[in-house]
Amino acid sequence: MLNLEKLSLYLIVRNKDTFVDGNDLKKNVVKIMPRLNQCLFNINSSISLRNQINLPSNEDIQRTFKDFPNNHIISCVDHSSEIERSECHIYSYPYTLKRYEHITNSFPGGFFKSVCVISLFDERPFEHESFLRIAQSFPCLKELT
């Protein structure tokens, strides 16, 4: 994979001690692929809230992408006390993948013209405004779960 120039990565990571962030991607992807010009990704990672002292904020995650090459990165961190889990969703924008999974009430919006399948997941009920934001963000939506 040393000659790889473009990478599209869709990854779900569960039960890790920390979130996947920009430092992970730089160390484990970008650094070992010297010819990589474009890295498109959608990564959702989760951690247990048990035994956690300092949970990273959305701003903490964004700081890890400070020097990330050629991408605008969106992140969304949600902490759920009911299910004792925290989730971090990071993706490159503009988003070119066909699926967008685990949308929560914290979904920041945007324009996702290639996405046709989404799933919602949150311990809090989705309000009318959330559905409006989702409808505006996904004009080609065909499947919602």
N, C-alpha and C positions, 0 to 999 in steps of 0.2 A: 504494500500500500504506500510505499515511498513516493510513487509517481502520481498518486491521486491528486487531481486538481480541483474537483468539486465534490462535496459531500452533502447529502441530504440525510439527516439523522432524526428518527422518531424513536424516543426512548422513554420507558416508564420504569422507574427505580423505586422499589419499596423496601422498607425496613433497613435503611441505612442509618448510620449515626449522624450524618450531616446531609444537607441538601447538595445536590449537584449544582455547581455554580460556575462562574467564569474561570476561576482558578483551576477547577477540575478539567474543564474543556481545554484550556491552554496547555496544561501539563500532560493530559492523556490523549489529546487529539491533535491540536495545532502543532505542538512541539515535535511530535514524531512523524508528521507529514509535511516535510519542508516545501513541497510544491502546491500545497493546498491554497487556492485562490479564493474559494467561496465555500462557506460552511453554513448551510441552511439547517435549522434544527427546531425541534419541539420536544422539550424534555420536562417530564413531570416527575418529581421526586417527593417522597414522603418520609417522615420520621415520627417515631413515637414521642408523645409528650412526657412519658414517664422518664424520670432521671434526667430531665433537661433543665439546665439552670438558665442559660442565656440563649434564647431563641433568636435566630437572625431575622431581621426585618427586611422588608422589600428594599429599603435603601441600602442595607448591608449587601444584599445580593447584587444590586445594580453596580455598586462600587467594584465588585469583582470583574466586571466587564469593561472597566475603564480603558484598557489597552487592547481590547479584542478587535481583531482586524475585520474590516469591510462589512460590518453589520450594525444595524440599529437593533438593540436587544430590549425586549419587553419582559418584565417579571411581575409575578403576582404571588404573594405569600398569604396563606390562610391558616389560622390556628383554630382547631375545632376541639373544644373541651369536652363535648358530648361523646365523641368517638376517640378522644385522647390521641389525636394525630395532627400533625402540621403538614401542609403540602406547599410545594414551591413549583410554580409553572414558569418556565423560561422558554422564550422562542425568539427566533430571528424575524425581523419585520422589514420588508413586506413578507407576509406569510404565503407560501406557495404550496403547502401540503393540502390534501383533500379532507383530512379529519382534524377535528379539534375536540379533545376529550376533557372531561371534568371541569366544565365551566361553573364557577361559583358566583355568588352575589358580588364578589370583588372584581369581576371581569371588567377590565378597563375600557372595553370597546375597541374600535378600529374598523378597518375595512378588509374583509377576507373573501375576495371574489372567487378563489379556487375551492373553498370549503363547501362540501355538500353534506357532510355528516358531523353532527355534534352530540355531545352528551352533557347533561347538567348534573351537578353533585354539590349539595350543601346541606348542612344541618338546619339552616334557617330557610323558611319558605321563600320562594322567588316572588318578588313584588311585580306589579304592572310595569314599573320603570325598567326593571331588569329585562323583561321580555321585549320591551320596545328597543332597548340597547342591542339585544341579541338579534332582533329582526332587522335592524338597520345595519348591523355588522356582517351578516351572512345573507347576501341577496340571492345566492344559488342554493340555499338549504333544501335538502330533499329528505333528510332523516334526522329526527330529534328524539333522543332517549333520555 
